[in-house]
């Protein structure tokens, strides 16, 4: 009897080791932030299923310090299309629920049109890497 109980406890422990959290619309998550952005969170505005890519998560990120040149360019990104992998790499704690950010819709519609035409995709890297990439693009001199 004792061996069965121990065996059951080990099975339960092993089954939760690799457990992936369920990500859903309306969730607000803390994530592995960049230095100085510890208060930043992400909101899952929309989840859609795609036959090629599976789940696509449309997120908003707030309380960031995205720099363009020497000044802060923006403190929010209202729309980023990301993969499950991005959320798994980045999210650390579910911190709340919220309605979708209405600002995400404009970016979503632009992305959707480009995606349907084969000119856009989704991010599969961490949120911090996405923000670093966006910042590098903003700092490039225009010609």
Secondary structure by P-SEA (a helix, b strand, c coil): caaaaaaaaaaaaaaacccccccccccccccccccccccbbbbbcbbbbbccccbbbbbcccccccccccccccccccbbbbcaaaaaaccccccccccccccaaaaaaaaaaaaaacccccccccaaaaaaaaaaaaacccc
